[in-house]
Amino acid sequence: MSKGQILLVGGDPDVSRTLQVYLEAHRFLVQKLDRGDEALAACRQSPPDVVILNWNLSDGSGYSLCKQLRGFLDSFILALVPTPERDARLAALEAGADDVKTLPVDIEEIRLRIEKVLRH
């Protein structure tokens, strides 16, 4: 039985794959998409419990995608930003992210955060 559905969007392929394998090993259903337009379509079709959004997308900005997702989606959005600078974290929160983590990420911390969110 799954703990929840996670949509993983964009980012370095190695980091994304590591997150996907780790979260699936902890009984989450993970869908990995590389492009923002694919993520929008997937969320409209079947809203996930959690969106993990890498701020650097191949087809646009994480800021823009986050704002679009927040316009219709109630799911928890975790933004992964490439820099610890305050402006980057604030921009992610302003765009509608519920939480922000700086790359590189601690995958165990991400799992525990998601589990906590889904319990409430």
C-alpha positions in Angstrom: 0.0 0.0 0.0 1.3 3.4 -1.0 2.0 6.2 1.5 1.1 8.9 -1.0 1.6 10.1 -4.5 4.5 12.4 -5.3 5.2 14.3 -8.5 8.9 15.0 -9.0 9.5 17.8 -11.5 12.8 18.7 -13.3 16.3 18.8 -12.0 19.5 17.0 -12.4 18.7 13.5 -13.7 21.0 11.8 -11.1 19.4 13.7 -8.2 15.9 13.1 -9.5 16.6 9.4 -10.0 18.1 9.1 -6.5 15.1 10.8 -4.9 12.7 8.6 -6.9 14.3 5.3 -6.0 14.6 6.3 -2.3 11.0 7.5 -2.0 9.7 4.4 -3.9 11.7 2.2 -1.5 9.7 4.0 1.3 6.4 3.0 -0.4 5.5 6.3 -2.1 4.2 6.3 -5.7 6.5 8.6 -7.6 6.0 10.1 -11.0 9.0 11.9 -12.5 8.6 14.5 -15.2 11.2 16.7 -16.7 9.1 19.5 -18.1 6.8 22.1 -16.6 4.1 21.7 -19.2 4.0 17.9 -18.5 3.7 18.6 -14.8 0.8 21.0 -15.3 -1.1 18.4 -17.4 -0.4 15.6 -14.9 -1.6 17.7 -11.9 -4.8 18.7 -13.7 -5.5 15.1 -14.6 -4.6 13.5 -11.2 -3.5 15.8 -8.4 -0.6 14.3 -6.4 -0.3 14.6 -2.6 3.1 16.3 -2.9 4.9 18.1 -5.7 8.7 18.2 -5.4 9.7 21.0 -7.8 13.2 21.7 -8.8 13.6 25.4 -9.4 15.7 25.0 -12.6 13.5 23.5 -15.3 14.6 22.8 -18.9 11.5 24.5 -20.3 11.0 27.4 -18.0 11.3 28.7 -14.4 10.3 26.9 -11.3 8.8 30.3 -10.1 6.4 30.4 -13.0 5.4 26.8 -12.7 4.9 27.0 -9.0 2.6 30.0 -9.4 0.6 28.2 -12.0 0.3 25.1 -9.9 -0.7 27.1 -6.8 -3.5 28.6 -8.9 -5.5 25.3 -8.9 -3.7 22.8 -6.8 -4.0 22.2 -3.0 -1.1 19.8 -2.9 2.0 20.4 -0.7 4.7 21.9 -2.9 8.3 21.5 -1.9 10.7 23.7 -3.9 14.3 22.7 -4.4 16.4 25.8 -5.0 20.0 25.8 -6.3 21.3 28.4 -3.8 20.9 29.1 -0.1 20.5 32.8 -0.8 17.6 34.4 1.0 16.2 35.9 -2.2 15.9 32.4 -3.8 14.1 31.0 -0.8 11.7 33.9 -0.5 10.9 33.8 -4.3 9.9 30.2 -3.9 7.7 30.9 -1.0 6.2 34.0 -2.8 5.4 31.8 -5.8 3.4 29.4 -3.6 5.8 26.8 -2.3 4.9 25.4 1.1 8.5 24.6 1.9 11.9 25.2 0.4 15.1 23.1 0.5 18.5 24.1 -0.9 20.4 21.7 -3.2 22.1 19.4 -2.5 19.3 17.9 -0.5 19.2 15.4 2.4 16.9 12.8 1.0 16.0 11.4 4.4 15.0 14.9 5.6 12.8 15.2 2.5 11.1 11.9 3.2 10.5 12.7 6.9 9.1 16.1 5.9 6.7 14.5 3.4 5.6 11.9 5.9 4.9 14.6 8.4 2.8 16.7 5.9 0.8 13.6 4.9 0.0 12.7 8.5 -1.8 16.0 8.9 
